[in-house]
Amino acid sequence: QVQLVESGGGLVQAGGSLRLSCAASGRTFSSYNMGWFRQAPGKERDLVALITWSGGNTYYADSVKGRFTISRDNAQNTVYLQMNSLKPEDTAVYYCAARSRSPIASGFLKSGDYPYWGQGTQVTVSS
């Protein structure tokens, strides 16, 4: 089992940047594919970005392609989400998630595919 703790959220103006971090503890971090999801008030939890256990394969939602970058440091047991050119519609609670590793990130796009979750971090983008 793995425990996940997100950090790095906050308030930023449109066009700004934030970097989210998710620190993992418990089982070997490289045993897991990792994902970032987000949930706005009154909406479902949606996929943002995924990364395989080695970092060799990533997947992004169309809404964030070219603006967000997911990465991981297995030595530091941490996954990151660099968010640039932020828009008000990016406002949400951002969650880190983990599932057992696989070579392809795009095979698991739904929140229900991920059994392990952090508590979330709020990102608010003002216009």
C-alpha positions in Angstrom: 0.0 0.0 0.0 1.1 3.6 -0.6 0.3 6.9 1.1 0.1 10.1 -0.9 0.4 13.7 0.2 0.0 16.6 -2.2 1.4 20.1 -1.9 2.0 23.2 -3.9 -1.5 24.5 -4.5 -2.6 28.1 -4.1 -4.0 31.2 -5.7 -2.5 32.4 -8.9 -3.5 34.9 -11.6 -4.4 33.7 -15.1 -1.3 33.1 -17.2 0.7 32.2 -14.1 2.4 28.9 -13.1 2.3 26.5 -10.2 4.1 23.2 -9.5 2.3 20.6 -7.6 4.1 17.8 -5.7 2.9 14.5 -4.5 5.1 12.7 -1.9 4.6 8.9 -1.6 5.5 6.6 1.3 4.9 3.0 1.9 5.6 0.4 -0.8 8.3 1.0 -3.4 7.3 4.1 -5.4 8.5 2.6 -8.7 5.9 -0.1 -8.3 3.2 2.4 -9.3 1.9 4.4 -12.2 0.9 7.8 -11.0 -1.8 10.2 -12.0 -3.1 13.7 -11.4 -6.9 14.3 -11.4 -8.9 17.4 -10.6 -12.4 18.1 -9.3 -14.2 21.4 -9.6 -17.2 22.2 -7.4 -20.3 20.3 -8.6 -18.3 18.4 -11.2 -16.9 14.9 -11.6 -13.2 14.1 -10.9 -11.4 14.3 -14.2 -8.1 13.1 -15.5 -5.3 15.7 -15.9 -2.1 13.7 -16.6 -0.6 10.2 -16.1 2.9 8.8 -16.0 4.2 5.3 -16.0 6.3 3.8 -13.2 9.6 4.5 -15.2 8.5 7.9 -16.4 8.8 6.6 -20.0 5.2 7.1 -21.0 2.9 10.0 -20.2 -0.7 10.9 -21.1 -2.5 14.3 -20.9 -6.0 15.4 -21.1 -6.7 17.5 -24.2 -7.5 20.5 -22.0 -4.0 20.7 -20.5 -1.8 19.5 -23.4 1.1 21.9 -24.1 0.5 23.7 -20.7 1.0 21.0 -18.1 3.9 18.6 -17.6 3.9 15.5 -15.4 7.2 14.1 -14.2 8.5 11.9 -11.4 11.6 11.4 -9.3 11.7 7.8 -8.1 14.7 8.5 -5.9 12.7 11.1 -4.1 9.4 9.2 -4.2 7.7 12.2 -5.7 5.6 13.0 -8.7 5.2 16.5 -10.0 2.7 18.5 -12.1 4.1 21.7 -13.6 1.2 23.9 -14.6 1.9 26.8 -16.9 -0.4 29.3 -18.7 -3.0 28.7 -16.1 -6.6 29.6 -16.9 -9.6 30.2 -14.6 -11.1 26.9 -15.8 -8.2 25.1 -14.2 -9.5 26.0 -10.8 -10.2 22.8 -8.9 -8.9 20.5 -6.1 -6.1 18.5 -7.6 -5.6 14.9 -6.5 -2.6 12.6 -6.8 -3.4 8.9 -7.4 -1.5 5.6 -7.8 -2.1 2.2 -9.3 0.0 -0.8 -9.9 2.5 -0.3 -12.6 2.1 -0.9 -16.3 4.1 0.0 -19.4 1.3 2.2 -21.0 -0.2 5.2 -19.2 -3.2 5.5 -21.5 -4.7 2.2 -20.5 -6.1 3.5 -17.3 -7.9 6.9 -17.7 -10.7 6.7 -15.2 -10.5 7.7 -11.5 -11.9 4.2 -10.7 -8.8 2.6 -12.1 -6.7 4.1 -9.2 -7.1 2.6 -5.7 -4.8 5.0 -3.9 -5.4 8.7 -3.4 -4.1 11.8 -1.7 -6.2 14.3 0.2 -6.0 16.9 -2.5 -4.7 20.4 -2.9 -6.7 23.5 -4.0 -5.7 25.4 -7.1 -7.5 28.7 -7.7 -6.8 30.7 -10.9 -8.2 34.3 -10.8 -9.1 36.1 -14.0 
